[in-house]
Amino acid sequence: MIKTYKSRKQMVRDNFIGFDATNMTRDDIVNRIKSEGFKDFYFDTVAISHGVYGANGVIIDIETNTDIPETITTFSILSRNTTLLEFL
């Protein structure tokens, strides 16, 4: 279930964030997770912050792609950029 917020600050307060990926590309994020030893994973959107002009931020879990999914880490994108649009 995806939670929606009107405030990015409230979204960040309510969710634990492992790292901030605002200035990273999708490939940078994938390479960071692969460098930690994980090779089979997927992205799961946890929360979205909406404003008047659309999505302002997002919080995403990275989970293992196994029989019993396990959360590897959580990251945030807190600005309206192309990486944010790739995950929505």
LINVENGI-V645168 format. One record per residue. N is the residue number from 1. RES is the residue in one small letter. PSI is psi in whole degrees, 0 to 359 (none if undefined). OMEGA is omega in whole degrees, -180 to 180 (none if undefined). BURIAL is # if it has 9 or more other C-alpha atoms within 8 Angstrom, else .. Layout:
n->N res->RES psi->PSI omega->OMEGA burial->BURIAL
n->N res->RES psi->PSI omega->OMEGA burial->BURIAL
This chain:
n->1 res->m psi->131 omega->-180 burial->.
n->2 res->i psi->126 omega->176 burial->.
n->3 res->k psi->144 omega->176 burial->.
n->4 res->t psi->143 omega->-178 burial->.
n->5 res->y psi->156 omega->173 burial->#
n->6 res->k psi->348 omega->-177 burial->.
n->7 res->s psi->128 omega->176 burial->#
n->8 res->r psi->321 omega->-179 burial->#
n->9 res->k psi->316 omega->179 burial->.
n->10 res->q psi->321 omega->179 burial->.
n->11 res->m psi->317 omega->180 burial->#
n->12 res->v psi->321 omega->179 burial->#
n->13 res->r psi->323 omega->-175 burial->.
n->14 res->d psi->346 omega->-175 burial->.
n->15 res->n psi->141 omega->176 burial->.
n->16 res->f psi->133 omega->-178 burial->.
n->17 res->i psi->126 omega->179 burial->#
n->18 res->g psi->315 omega->178 burial->.
n->19 res->f psi->160 omega->-180 burial->.
n->20 res->d psi->123 omega->-178 burial->#
n->21 res->a psi->28 omega->-176 burial->#
n->22 res->t psi->320 omega->-177 burial->#
n->23 res->n psi->15 omega->-179 burial->.
n->24 res->m psi->155 omega->173 burial->.
n->25 res->t psi->170 omega->179 burial->.
n->26 res->r psi->320 omega->179 burial->.
n->27 res->d psi->323 omega->177 burial->.
n->28 res->d psi->319 omega->180 burial->.
n->29 res->i psi->315 omega->180 burial->#
n->30 res->v psi->316 omega->179 burial->.
n->31 res->n psi->324 omega->179 burial->.
n->32 res->r psi->317 omega->-180 burial->.
n->33 res->i psi->320 omega->179 burial->#
n->34 res->k psi->327 omega->179 burial->#
n->35 res->s psi->340 omega->177 burial->.
n->36 res->e psi->359 omega->175 burial->.
n->37 res->g psi->2 omega->179 burial->.
n->38 res->f psi->132 omega->-179 burial->#
n->39 res->k psi->340 omega->-179 burial->.
n->40 res->d psi->100 omega->-176 burial->.
n->41 res->f psi->168 omega->177 burial->#
n->42 res->y psi->165 omega->-177 burial->.
n->43 res->f psi->136 omega->179 burial->.
n->44 res->d psi->116 omega->-179 burial->.
n->45 res->t psi->128 omega->-177 burial->#
n->46 res->v psi->316 omega->-175 burial->#
n->47 res->a psi->147 omega->178 burial->#
n->48 res->i psi->137 omega->175 burial->#
n->49 res->s psi->123 omega->-179 burial->#
n->50 res->h psi->143 omega->174 burial->#
n->51 res->g psi->193 omega->-179 burial->#
n->52 res->v psi->323 omega->-175 burial->.
n->53 res->y psi->13 omega->178 burial->.
n->54 res->g psi->200 omega->-177 burial->.
n->55 res->a psi->134 omega->179 burial->#
n->56 res->n psi->336 omega->-177 burial->#
n->57 res->g psi->164 omega->-179 burial->#
n->58 res->v psi->149 omega->174 burial->#
n->59 res->i psi->129 omega->-173 burial->#
n->60 res->i psi->134 omega->172 burial->#
n->61 res->d psi->144 omega->171 burial->#
n->62 res->i psi->120 omega->-175 burial->#
n->63 res->e psi->151 omega->178 burial->#
n->64 res->t psi->148 omega->-180 burial->#
n->65 res->n psi->70 omega->-180 burial->#
n->66 res->t psi->183 omega->179 burial->.
n->67 res->d psi->322 omega->177 burial->.
n->68 res->i psi->99 omega->-177 burial->.
n->69 res->p psi->141 omega->179 burial->.
n->70 res->e psi->134 omega->180 burial->.
n->71 res->t psi->123 omega->179 burial->#
n->72 res->i psi->305 omega->179 burial->.
n->73 res->t psi->173 omega->178 burial->#
n->74 res->t psi->139 omega->178 burial->#
n->75 res->f psi->164 omega->-179 burial->#
n->76 res->s psi->152 omega->170 burial->#
n->77 res->i psi->114 omega->-170 burial->#
n->78 res->l psi->32 omega->173 burial->#
n->79 res->s psi->159 omega->-180 burial->.
n->80 res->r psi->103 omega->-180 burial->#
n->81 res->n psi->181 omega->-177 burial->.
n->82 res->t psi->328 omega->178 burial->.
n->83 res->t psi->320 omega->176 burial->#
n->84 res->l psi->315 omega->-179 burial->#
n->85 res->l psi->330 omega->177 burial->.
n->86 res->e psi->329 omega->-179 burial->.
n->87 res->f psi->349 omega->178 burial->.
n->88 res->l psi->none omega->none burial->.
